[in-house]
Amino acid sequence: MKRSFLFIVKAYQLIISPMLRPSCRYHPTCSNYAIEAINKKPLFEALYLVLIRVLKCNPLFGGGEDPVR
C-alpha cells in the first residue's frame, strides 16, 4: 500500500510539479515531506501528517523548516 502512495507522489514530482512555479513555503517541499513521512511512519499516520502539512501550505502560516518527526 505504501508503494502506491509513493508512486503517486513521485509521479506528481515528475509530471505535474515541473509545470508549476516553485511555491512551497516549507523545507523539505510538501512532496518530499510526503515521501519521507510514508517511508518513516505507519501509513495512516503518514497520510495524516501529509494532510496537515498540505493544509498549512498557505499564506496564513509562515513556512520554514518542518521535518518529519
Secondary structure by P-SEA (a helix, b strand, c coil): caaaaaaaaaaaaccccccccccccccccaaaaaaaaaacccaaaaaaaaaaaaaaccccccccccccc
